[in-house]
Amino acid sequence: RIAFNLITVATVLYYAIFSSVLALSFLIYGITRIGPNRASAFSYIVPVLTVVMAIALLGETFALFHALGIVLVLGGVYLASASRNATMQSSS
């Protein structure tokens, strides 16, 4: 059962403001600065940053599946960026 007290309400507001409003604000700002194509690539890096922050702040143990995931994510972002750049250069 959830107790509706000041701490519960403050926690919900904290998560609503920082994880939703600020994240969306930064995304919109990024889109206006570098465009939607380049900004969308950053959304794929979120899991990588989550792993890094969990290790640094929470003391999580770095495991093989973390390394494989990071390599796959960064490799995918690189391949998508490289193919997009190659397509843009060939059409110019």
N, C-alpha and C positions, 0 to 999 in steps of 0.2 A: 504494500500500500504506500502511495506517495503522500508525503506530508507537505502541504502547501504552507510554507513559512517563508520568511525573508530570504533565507539561504537558497531554498529551492527556486524561488522566483528570480533571484539574482543570478543563479547559475544558468537558468534557461535564457535570460536576457543576454548574459555574457556570450553564450554559444550562438544565439541568434545574431548578435551584433558582429562578433569577430569572425565567425566561420561563414556567415552568409553575406551580410551587408558589405563588409570590408573585402572579402574575396571577390564578390561581383563588381565592386567599385574598382578594384585593381585590374580585373579582367577588362572592363570597359575602358579604363584608362590605357591599358596596353594596346587594345584594338585601335584606339584613336591615334596612338603614337606610332605603332609599327604595322598596322593593318591586320585584318582578320586571319589571313593565311599564316603569317609568321606567329601571331599570338596564339593560334590554336595548337601549335606544336608544344607550347609550354604546358598545356593541360596534361600532356603525356608524361611530363617530368614530375608531376605531383607525387606519384608513388615512390619515386627515387628519393625525393626530398623527405618524404615521410619516413623512409627507412633510416636515412641519415639523422634526422631529428630524434627518432626513437632510440637510436644507439647513443647519440650524444646526450640527450636529456633524460631518458628513462633507463639507461643502462642495459638496453636490450643486447642480446648476443648476436653478433653478425654470423650468419650461416651461409652455406653454399647456395641455398635457394634465393637468398638476397642477392648474392653476386650474379647468379644467372638472370634474375629478374632485371637487375640494373643493366647488365650487358644487353639483354633483349630490348629493353625500353630505349636506351641510348642508341643502340644500333638501328632500331626502327625509326627514331627521330632523324638520325643521320641519313638513312636511306631515303626517307620521304623528302628531306630538305635537298639532298643531292639530286634526286630525280626532278624535283620542282625547279631547281636552278638550271639543270640541263635542258628541260623543256622550255624554260623562259629564254635561254640563250639560243636555242635552235630556232625559235620562232622570231627572233629579232633580226 
